[in-house]
Amino acid sequence: MNKKLIWLVGGTATLAVVAGMAPWTYSGSALRSELAQQVRETTGLSASASGRTTLALLPRPRIKVEDVTIRDREGKLVIKSATLRGNLRILPAFAGRMELSSLSLSDAEIDVDLDGKPLSGEGAIARAIEARSQTREAALADKARLANFSIRNATARLTRGGDLVSKLEKIDATLDWSSLDRPAGLLATFTWSNEQVDVTAWLGQPAQVLRGESSPVSLRLDSPSIVINADGIASGGSIPSYAGKFLVEAPSLRNVLNRNNIYLPLPGALGALSLSADARANLRSIQLSDLRFKLDEGAYEGALILSSHQGRPALMGTLATKTLDIAPLLAQIPSPRDGGRWSTAPLPKPDLKRADVDLRISANRAQLGRTEVRDVGFSVLVAGGKAELSIAEAKAFGGALKARLSAEGSASGSGYLVSASAAFTKVDSAPLLGEIFRSQTFSGEANGDFALVGEGATVSQVLNSLKGSANVNLVNGDIAGIDLENALRRLEKQPLSVASTIRNGRTSFRTASLNLDVAAGVATVRDFDAKGAGVEVTASGAASIARRQLDIAIHARQTGREDDQAAPKLSMDLRGNWDEPNLVIDAQSLIRRSQAAAPLLRSPAEAPAMPSAPGR
C-alpha cells in the first residue's frame, strides 16, 4: 500500500469518527450530557459540570471536563473534582456514542455519609444487584462494560450522623475493573492521621458479592503503625462479611487503638503485636478463632471477639499462655507509696463507661517480681463503669489462693470505691509476707481470708477510709525477732538480762490465730493467740494502716511448768512505724523481779529504820 493510499484511508477513518461524533463534538453541553448519561447508566449516580469541556482525537480520543460534581440522590455521596479526564473507546465512537474506557479525577473533594446507600436502583451495577444468580438476566447484566477508574490528589471526609469519623488526604488510587464479570483490583495510597497508608486489594467475582453471594478476596494494608493481610471469602448482602485468614503486625497495639479512637481499659504497655487467626468479620464485629499472637513479649492462644455494644467497643475472649510476666501489666499503675508515706497523688481516672471488657486468661506459670504463681486463672471485667480483676485459682507460696480487686466511681464522683478480698489455704506465710509487706515476721502454714473496702481519690484517702475484716490461722511457725521462750526462762533468775536478749532469736508456736476488725483505716486486734511448747502469747491493740503506725500490747506467759509456782509472765508494747517498730518492755516489772534491784524501787515508808545513835 503506497503512502497516498495510507493517507486516504487514515483521512477517511478520521472523517468517519468525526462524523459519528458530530452531534457532541462541537457542543460542550452535548459532551456533558453524554458523560452524565454514562455515569448514570453505569453507577446510578448523577454527574454535572460547570466548567469548560474539551475533546481531543489524537493520539487517541479523550475528553476533559472541568468542575465536575458526581453525587447520589440523597447527597450521601458527593464527589467534586477540579478536572475529569476520560479515554474513549474507538469503536463506539464510529456509532456516535461516547463510551469511556477509563476515567480519572484530579484534586477531588469526597464527602461520604457512612449511614447512606449511594447506589440507586438505576445503572448497570444496580441491575447486576437485582438480577438473580444463574439466570439469563444476571449473565447479561454481568457483561456490562465499566471504565477503569483512578483518582489523584483527593481528600475524603467520612461522616456518621453529621459527625466527622475520619479524614483521608492525598489519595491516589486506581480501580482496575473493566466489566462486571471480571475481577476487580485496587491500588491505593493515602495519608491518614499524618501517616501514609498503602492498600492492595483484589476481588475475584465482584458481581456475585453485589448480589449478596461470595467471592474470593485478598487485602493488604501497609502503614508504619500496622500491617494487615487478609485472604479469604467476602460475602455481600445487607451486612457484608469476611471469613478467612487474618494476619496483623504492629509495633504498638496501644498506638493502633488510639489512632482508631478505640478505647479499651486494658493494663500493660500493649506494645509490639504479631497476630494470626481465622477471622469472621462484618461491619459490627470481628471474631478471631484459632488465635495465636505475641504481645509485650508474651505468647498467647485462644479466641477473641471485638464488637460494638450500645455504641461502645466491647472485647470478649479466652486466652491461654505458658508463661506470663505480670510486672508489665502493672507498669502503668502508680506506686502506692511516696517515700515513707502513702501516696497523695490523684489516682488515674480511666473512663470505665467507654468500653466493656470480659477477658479470661490462664497461665501455666506467672511471674510477679520474685514470686512464681502456677496454674493461675484470672479474669479482667469492665462493665457499667466498674472494673474487676479476679484470680479464680492459683498455686503460690506452697498453697492455693484466690483474690478479687474491683474499682468503680464513688457516689460523690470525686474518686473510687475500691474493694479487695482474698482467701488462701496452706500457704507458706514467710514468703507471702515478704512479697506483700517486705517483712517476714511470721512463718508457718497459713489459712485465712480478708475483705476490705475503701473510698477516695488518692491511695492515702482510700486507706484512711478502709473498713472490713481479716482472719488468719497459722500452724507450726514462729515469730521472728523476739525470743519469748528464752526471755521467760531468764525472767526468774536474770530478769534484768531479758531486755537485752529478747530481741535475738525467734518464738516458735504450734498454732496461732489473728482476727482483725478494720474501720476508718485502723485495724483493731479482736483476738490474737499463739501457743507453743513453752509459751502462750496474746495481744491487743490496733494498727493504723493509713498512718503506718503500731500500738500493740503483747502478753506472754510461760507454759508447761510442772511445779506449783505461778508461771512467769511478761508484758511489752510494740509501738511506732510498722517498718521499724519499737519493742518497749515493762522495765519496772523486771526490776521488781530482780533481788538486787528491788530495794531501789521500795518507797520511803518501806525503808528499814535507821539505827539510833549511841547515847540516845
Beta strands, then each sheet from edge to edge (+ up, - down):
strand 1: 46-49
strand 2: 53-56
strand 3: 62-71
strand 4: 77-88
strand 5: 100-113
strand 6: 148-160
strand 7: 163-176
strand 8: 184-192
strand 9: 195-203
strand 10: 214-222
strand 11: 227-235
strand 12: 241-250
strand 13: 273-282
strand 14: 285-295
strand 15: 298-309
strand 16: 312-325
strand 17: 337-338
strand 18: 341-342
strand 19: 356-368
strand 20: 371-383
strand 21: 386-396
strand 22: 399-409
strand 23: 416-428
strand 24: 442-456
strand 25: 467-480
strand 26: 506-519
strand 27: 522-531
strand 28: 535-544
strand 29: 549-558
strand 30: 569-577
strand 31: 582-585
sheet 1: 1+ 3- 2+
sheet 2: 1+ 3- 4+ 5- 6- 7+ 8- 9+ 10- 11+ 12- 13+ 14- 15+ 16- 19- 20+ 21- 22+ 23- 24+ 25- 26+ 27- 28+ 29- 30+ 31-
sheet 3: 17+ 18-
end
